[in-house]
Amino acid sequence: MPLLRELEKYAVRVGGGQNHRKGLYDMYLIKENHIAAAGSIEKAIKKVLSHRKTNRNNAMVEIEVTNLREL
């Protein structure tokens, strides 16, 4: 929800969870729809790495998978 990010992050910590990023700007996150749009996980990764290099961004890349085969 707008303007409640810090409160939401706090709620996760209080509930025993862990926050690994504050917002979209902290990390590249490749989700299922990005993989579908790119055509494959490999192509999605190449696009992200190219964007990272072009923008001199060292943010980590996280990939959401739907099953163990995709690992």
C-alpha positions in Angstrom: 0.0 0.0 0.0 1.2 3.5 -0.7 3.2 5.2 2.1 3.1 2.0 4.3 6.3 0.3 3.0 8.3 0.7 6.2 5.3 -0.5 8.3 4.9 -3.5 6.0 8.6 -4.3 6.3 8.4 -4.0 10.1 5.4 -6.4 10.2 7.3 -9.0 8.2 10.2 -8.8 10.7 7.9 -9.0 13.7 6.2 -12.0 12.2 9.6 -13.8 12.0 10.2 -13.1 8.3 13.1 -11.4 6.6 13.2 -8.6 4.2 15.8 -8.9 1.4 15.0 -5.7 -0.4 13.3 -2.4 0.3 11.9 -1.7 -3.2 12.1 -2.4 -6.9 15.3 -0.3 -7.0 17.3 -2.6 -4.7 17.5 -5.7 -6.9 16.6 -7.1 -10.3 13.7 -9.6 -9.9 13.0 -11.8 -12.8 9.5 -13.2 -12.5 7.5 -15.7 -14.6 6.0 -13.1 -16.8 9.4 -11.6 -17.6 10.7 -15.1 -18.5 7.6 -15.6 -20.8 8.1 -12.2 -22.5 11.8 -12.9 -23.1 11.2 -16.4 -24.3 13.4 -18.3 -21.8 15.1 -17.9 -18.5 18.5 -17.6 -20.3 17.2 -14.7 -22.5 15.7 -12.9 -19.5 19.0 -13.2 -17.7 20.9 -11.9 -20.7 18.6 -8.9 -20.9 19.0 -8.1 -17.2 22.8 -8.4 -17.4 22.9 -6.2 -20.4 20.8 -3.6 -18.7 23.0 -3.8 -15.6 26.2 -3.3 -17.6 24.7 -0.4 -19.6 23.6 1.4 -16.4 26.7 0.5 -14.4 24.4 -1.1 -11.8 25.8 -3.8 -9.5 22.4 -4.8 -8.0 21.9 -8.5 -7.4 19.7 -10.5 -9.7 17.0 -12.8 -8.2 15.0 -15.3 -10.4 11.6 -16.6 -9.3 11.1 -20.2 -10.3 7.9 -22.3 -10.3 9.5 -25.7 -9.8 12.9 -27.4 -9.1 13.5 -28.1 -12.8 13.9 -24.4 -13.4 16.7 -24.1 -10.9 
